[in-house]
Amino acid sequence: MTITGKLYRSMAMSGAALLAEKKEEINNLNVFPVPDGDTGINMSLTMSTVGNTTDAMGIGECAEKTAGFMLRSARGNSGAILSLFFRGIGKALKSVEEAGSCELVEAFKRGTKEAYRAVMKPTEGTILTVMRMGGEAAEKAYLENNAIGVSELFDVLLAGAEDALAKTPEMLPVLKQTGVVDAGGYGFVCVLQGMKAALDGKPYAASNITVSESEAEEAESKAAANFAEFNTEDIKFGYCTECIIEKNEKYLGEDTSGELYEFIKSIGDSAVFVDDESIIKLHIHTNDPGAVLTRAIEFGSIATVKIENMRIQHTVLSSGSKAEEKPAEKKIVIEKKYGFVSVCMGDGIRDMFLDVGVDNIITGGQTMNPSTQDIIDAVMKTPSEYVFVLPNNKNICMVANQAANIVTERKVIVIPTETVPQGMAAMIAYNPDGEAEEITKEMNDAAAMVTSMSVTFAVRDTQIDRFNITKGQFLGLVENKIACVTNDNFSCMKQLARGMTGASYVTLFYGENVTEEQANEVASMISNKVGGGCEVAVLYGGQPLYDYIVSVE
């Protein structure tokens, strides 16, 4: 038995269908009890376009097209990692018409490699572990018996992934503490279970694939695997340099540019280096981007250069399929050098970003992460040579960077803002007369100087560190970490105010469930507690879920 393109398409659609069916279970596995969970929805949306291929394709073409559709639909960290896993499968099967056990083992190995490379500091006990251990189990079985059939091999693969998932609480203490397995890993196992069902001739209904935008917005998710290990920012160097080099004849072939890689590692950190057949894609945080480019040009011509502060990388998505393209739209004329795209929720916050110079707003944030394609569309509507993207949410940074790598018609720079206060501070720091590298650094520096606080509510009973949390209680967050738990939002803000000592300026964005009078009362309390001439500004944000979002400078 071999896997044809038609069967692979059926397997992918079946995996997507089961994933969609299980999305609420996946959402409910989060260890963080705030209403910002949407791992199941994100992964489902990422796979919702896999049916856009056709039965007439060989498995190589089908796998490539499937990966391309997923990459453009990817949402959230888990969705981005899942799309890169399938992209690795597409690369491994590129020239194959039908895949047997040998090709399947290699495809899962390549998929795992691509997924791990998406996270610069991978932590075991996550979806990455489940991918790796499943693939390792399949490879071991194949090496012991290279006559093993595809169906039997897939059984071993699935069993290895399920075993790895069961072990995730032992690898991540926060999972063990709350008695759950990794949500992203569970979603990945669901995908494999769905694929195996199709391999056995009993696929899950493809009609279950679709996840509507309204569902993504309104679903009352309990949780998401929003772990600290996905925080890819540990900046020690001022410039993030990323470029693609088209190799000259001397360096054609994979893994031929080790000298350049060793040099790159020596002048910075967070090095990523893809040494492909005809291109090199590199990423480095350094204080001397000029030295990087000077050395890089010795290996070929530089096709693209981007300055950004992200740690995801992969080769630029290349697809000539008309099916992947949206209907032709009126071409946007470049009118200026710099433009901005911001992700946010709440009409008040939206208007403030527009007031400080953002060109296009993407509605999204907690519980509604935009897709790669959403960000691409907003970038392409921005009439500027350079487009800065402000994700304003840690779970959106990865897909923003994927979008940046796909777009070739603009020079896209992602400022990895994880909160609205960081995004606002970055925009205020924008100097229209500066060069791109200078602007990038200044915006990043400004975002780093802000302390972000917020008040939301718990959607489940749980215990996190020293906090015993009851559903409905209010949570005070500092840099997205729980700092206090109270029974009302005013008390929560009162405790957060203790951490504002020494602040000179506090901005209070109040949400859709808070009145202006209540917000002013909180502002008065902050002024009295902080003292020292601290100025407190009260602004209507209109954001859902979070009663207060606070910027402390």
Order of alpha helices (4+ residues) and beta strands (2+ residues): alpha-alpha-alpha-alpha-alpha-alpha-alpha-alpha-alpha-alpha-alpha-beta-alpha-beta-beta-alpha-beta-beta-alpha-beta-alpha-beta-alpha-beta-alpha-alpha-beta-beta-beta-beta-beta-alpha-beta-alpha-beta-beta
